[in-house]
């Protein structure tokens, strides 16, 4: 499917549709810095990129806006100046018209605003074409605030205009957290030209939180900065873990490393710790769920001290230092055949060779 990318920004629509196997035949974008980024990411050849890299930053910013770097792809910087007859043939037009007048963060001028009202230019271009020349598909994206703009009448007006122009409409509020670690609700409106028959695209479904960020809480309560001291679940995804400039304020990931210290219960890992006792206290108890310990899997030792312990590669290990050959080790299985041959047991079976990392 061929498509035109209106209000293109840096090419989010384009990237998604191209990954789905479709081809962009033109784009329209007002902001020159967005156009420079769009051209660099989607249009220039390797030779052009190599030449641009040889220029200074200011030279490159000016040079890349020249027509030659779009390599023949249709482009306009202002949709208000576009004539329908100049548009390349396309099966789809995608557009994320400016959201500022719909957003609850703005003045909410709606379709009376200077920017969000530019969607009417899309309808003008469709109006200038005969129905048989109109694209089969329209894909429109905007903020959730569009639904409540002017008590919902603005979005009703948009839907009514698409209907008048011959399109059957579907729409859905889609949250990016269904797929990626970002909470971003957007309204997707899909129009299908009626003369092609009915076609159903929406609704799309999420991943049941598989890719969502799961925050468990904070290490410090009632902090002025809600981003500091966050604790995330090891399930799903977490955001980037920064140092927060020290002070112990950096976010953390909580791993299920606690073990219920009950006599006769064996090793029962739990995500919830009870009381963590210091080493000079009694340790294990007869009552289940009374005391917790940290589960560290020890599979051997190179000397009798605690620092001579060898930890398993799976699970939790103690802090490792680099002090005088006495630091704990982690055992890594290796496939050193010669080493294995030297470590045969009495019945002839082979041991797994172990190498200690310091």
Helices and strands as residue ranges (DSSP letters): E 2-6, H 12-19, E 23-28, H 32-42, H 46-53, H 57-63, G 67-70, E 74-76, G 79-81, G 84-86, E 92-95, G 110-112, G 116-118, H 119-127, G 131-133, E 137-143, G 144-147, G 149-152, H 153-164, E 167-175, G 176-178, E 185-193, G 194-196, E 215-218, E 230-233, E 252-254, E 258-260, E 269-270, E 275-276, E 291-294, E 298-301, G 306-308, E 309-312, E 329-334, H 337-341, E 353-357
